[in-house]
Amino acid sequence: MTKPERKPQPEPEPQPAATPQPSHAPVAEAELRVSDADRERVAELLRDAYAEGRLDADEHAERIGAAYAAKTFGDLVPLTRDLPAHRPLSFEKPPPDAPAPAPAPRQLPPARQESPSVVAIFGGAARKGRWRVGSHLTAFTMFGGVEIDLSDAVFESPEVEITVTAIFGGVEVRVPENVSLHGSGVGIFGGFDVREQTAADPYAPVVRVKGVALFGGCNAKPRRGKKLKEWVRKQLGSD
């Protein structure tokens, strides 16, 4: 007896590969991208810590470099975690329609009277905050660093000349964004950089930076977001 022939079964058609669906999972807070304002906020905290002696010159330079190179909040947070003045970074952004908080009124303290010379030898020195600046300043550093910040200074002269000498060290000069900045210097196996600008107000103070950097550097530039509030012409009674 002959067995019936079995018909071949058709092979199943291959199914197309499933297209991966995009993930809508929220990004972790530490992976959020930071802005220039976030980097500058951390850099300011580091400058304050350096001026107070909480960081040495090498630590300050290393952390400042890491702050400006940071891409995410996770990169920034560790840089100030061990500092008493640390203010926690906020990952959350206020809603677009939220009203801006009103600034709390505060009375400015009297401006400090400081020496016209800033010297740092095998260490660091800083001149910042609310202090009275005259017509001449001298910054000298050898194997160290000097920071001169005029952002909150009270100008007693319409023109300020800063003479810099940096030997195996560095000098940073910061001025308000609404004053004029001019000057140049000599860099010998080093750099002398002055980012010149002319203020829109012809009565604005003028800061001139000159000098020499030998195996060192000088960097002078405006500090964005900081404006001089007490004008020279008001100080001199020439309104």
KAUR-V916205 format. One record per backbone hydrogen bond with DSSP energy under -1.0 kcal/mol. CO is the residue of the C=O (numbers start at 1). NH is the residue of the N-H. Records with the same first field share a line. If there is no record, write none. Layout:
BEGIN
CO = NH  NH
END
This chain:
BEGIN
28 = 31
29 = 32
30 = 74
32 = 73
35 = 39
36 = 40
37 = 41
38 = 42
39 = 43
40 = 44
41 = 45
42 = 46
43 = 47
44 = 48
45 = 49
46 = 50
47 = 51
48 = 52
49 = 54
50 = 53
56 = 60
57 = 61
58 = 62
59 = 63
60 = 64
61 = 65
62 = 66
63 = 67
64 = 68
65 = 69
71 = 34
72 = 75  76
73 = 77
76 = 79
77 = 80
80 = 83
83 = 86
95 = 98
112 = 132
116 = 138
118 = 140
120 = 142
123 = 145
125 = 147
127 = 149
129 = 131
130 = 112
131 = 154
133 = 156
135 = 161
137 = 163
138 = 118
139 = 165
140 = 120
141 = 167
142 = 122
144 = 170
145 = 125
146 = 172
147 = 127
148 = 174
154 = 133
158 = 206
160 = 208
161 = 137
162 = 210
163 = 139
164 = 212
165 = 141
166 = 214
167 = 143
169 = 217
170 = 146
171 = 219
172 = 148
173 = 221
174 = 150
175 = 223
176 = 179
180 = 207
181 = 197
182 = 209
186 = 213
188 = 215
191 = 218
193 = 220
194 = 196
197 = 181
201 = 204
205 = 180
206 = 160
207 = 182
208 = 162
209 = 184
210 = 164
211 = 186
212 = 166
213 = 188
214 = 168
216 = 191
217 = 171
218 = 193
219 = 173
220 = 195
221 = 175
223 = 226
226 = 177
231 = 235
232 = 236
233 = 238
END
